[in-house]
Amino acid sequence: MKTNDVILQTTTKVITFIIFLFSIHIFFAGHYTPGGGFVGGLLTTGAIVLLLLAFDLETVQKALPFNFIIMTAVGLVLALGTAAGAIFFNVPFFTHAFDYYTLPLFGKTSLHTAMLFDAGVFLVVVGSAITIIQSIGGDS
């Protein structure tokens, strides 16, 4: 069923963009402050759910043509691979490494393998939650 809710759909586009930006901020700030992959993934999932409330499932699937099951699998491999990668260097499981690099536009910044783990968690949270929501919403 398609409706013409111009105000709801226009507002949703703006708010979804703001939520996506905030989820990216929370993701990158999560190593030093509360946040990270899980909270960033929940915010992204919330933004996609907001899109699903304003638009129909087919429209959102056309706008976001991702296979969320594959996204979940890639996230699991990334998270577990990062956690288990420490074993190859004869250090305990979940030991992360970091170093400081000078990056264009960012200057001197530290890069951590924990961010790869957070990226895996982010993908698992978004992929699994949206897969569940799509499977429930697709049974019409």
C-alpha positions as CSV (number, residue, x, y, z in Angstrom):
1,M,0.0,0.0,0.0
2,K,1.5,3.3,-1.1
3,T,0.5,6.5,0.5
4,N,1.5,10.1,-0.3
5,D,2.9,11.3,3.1
6,V,5.1,14.1,1.7
7,I,5.8,15.7,5.1
8,L,6.7,12.4,6.8
9,Q,8.9,11.2,3.9
10,T,10.7,14.5,3.6
11,T,11.3,14.8,7.3
12,T,12.5,11.2,7.4
13,K,15.1,11.8,4.8
14,V,16.6,14.7,6.7
15,I,16.4,12.9,10.1
16,T,17.8,9.7,8.7
17,F,20.8,11.6,7.3
18,I,21.4,13.1,10.7
19,I,21.2,9.7,12.4
20,F,23.6,8.2,9.9
21,L,26.1,10.9,10.6
22,F,25.7,10.6,14.3
23,S,26.2,6.8,14.1
24,I,29.5,7.3,12.2
25,H,30.6,9.7,14.9
26,I,29.7,7.3,17.6
27,F,31.5,4.5,15.8
28,F,34.8,6.4,15.5
29,A,34.6,7.9,19.0
30,G,33.9,4.5,20.5
31,H,37.4,3.6,21.2
32,Y,38.1,6.4,23.7
33,T,34.5,7.2,24.8
34,P,31.3,5.2,25.1
35,G,30.1,4.0,21.8
36,G,31.7,1.9,19.1
37,G,30.4,-0.7,16.7
38,F,27.4,-1.9,18.7
39,V,25.9,1.5,19.4
40,G,26.7,2.8,16.0
41,G,25.1,-0.3,14.5
42,L,22.0,0.2,16.6
43,L,21.7,3.9,15.5
44,T,22.1,2.8,11.8
45,T,19.5,0.1,12.3
46,G,17.2,2.7,13.8
47,A,17.7,5.0,10.8
48,I,16.8,2.2,8.4
49,V,13.7,1.3,10.5
50,L,12.7,5.0,10.3
51,L,13.0,4.7,6.5
52,L,10.8,1.6,6.6
53,L,8.1,3.4,8.6
54,A,8.0,6.3,6.2
55,F,8.4,4.3,3.0
56,D,7.5,0.7,2.0
57,L,9.8,-2.2,2.1
58,E,10.4,-2.4,-1.6
59,T,11.4,1.3,-1.8
60,V,13.9,0.9,1.0
61,Q,15.3,-2.3,-0.6
62,K,15.8,-0.4,-3.9
63,A,17.5,2.5,-2.0
64,L,19.7,0.1,0.0
65,P,20.5,-2.8,-2.3
66,F,22.5,-4.8,0.3
67,N,22.2,-8.4,1.1
68,F,22.1,-8.1,4.9
69,I,22.7,-11.8,5.4
70,I,26.1,-11.5,3.6
71,M,26.7,-8.3,5.6
72,T,26.2,-10.3,8.8
73,A,28.6,-13.0,7.7
74,V,31.3,-10.5,6.6
75,G,30.9,-8.8,10.0
76,L,31.3,-12.1,11.9
77,V,34.4,-13.0,9.9
78,L,35.9,-9.6,10.5
79,A,35.2,-9.5,14.2
80,L,36.4,-13.1,14.9
81,G,39.4,-12.7,12.5
82,T,40.5,-9.6,14.3
83,A,40.1,-11.1,17.7
84,A,41.8,-14.4,16.8
85,G,44.5,-12.7,14.7
86,A,46.5,-12.0,17.9
87,I,47.1,-15.8,18.2
88,F,49.4,-15.6,15.1
89,F,51.6,-13.2,17.0
90,N,51.8,-15.4,20.1
91,V,49.8,-13.0,22.3
92,P,46.5,-13.6,24.1
93,F,43.2,-13.8,22.3
94,F,41.6,-10.3,21.8
95,T,44.9,-8.5,22.1
96,H,44.8,-5.4,19.9
97,A,47.7,-3.4,18.3
98,F,47.9,0.3,17.6
99,D,50.3,2.8,16.2
100,Y,50.3,6.5,15.4
101,Y,50.2,7.7,11.8
102,T,50.0,11.0,10.1
103,L,47.0,11.0,7.8
104,P,45.9,13.7,5.3
105,L,43.2,15.9,6.7
106,F,43.4,14.2,10.2
107,G,47.0,14.8,11.1
108,K,48.6,12.6,13.7
109,T,46.1,10.0,14.7
110,S,46.2,6.5,16.2
111,L,44.9,3.5,14.3
112,H,43.8,0.4,16.2
113,T,42.9,-3.1,15.2
114,A,40.1,-2.7,17.7
115,M,38.4,-0.5,15.0
116,L,38.4,-3.5,12.7
117,F,36.7,-5.5,15.4
118,D,34.1,-2.7,15.9
119,A,33.5,-2.6,12.2
120,G,32.7,-6.3,12.3
121,V,30.3,-5.8,15.3
122,F,28.7,-2.9,13.4
123,L,28.1,-5.1,10.3
124,V,26.7,-7.9,12.5
125,V,24.3,-5.7,14.4
126,V,23.0,-3.9,11.2
127,G,22.8,-7.1,9.1
128,S,21.1,-9.3,11.6
129,A,18.6,-6.7,12.8
130,I,17.6,-5.6,9.3
131,T,17.4,-9.3,8.2
132,I,14.9,-10.0,11.1
133,I,12.9,-6.8,10.3
134,Q,12.8,-7.6,6.6
135,S,11.7,-11.2,7.2
136,I,8.9,-10.0,9.5
137,G,7.8,-7.2,7.3
138,G,8.0,-9.3,4.1
139,D,5.3,-11.7,5.2
140,S,2.4,-9.5,4.0
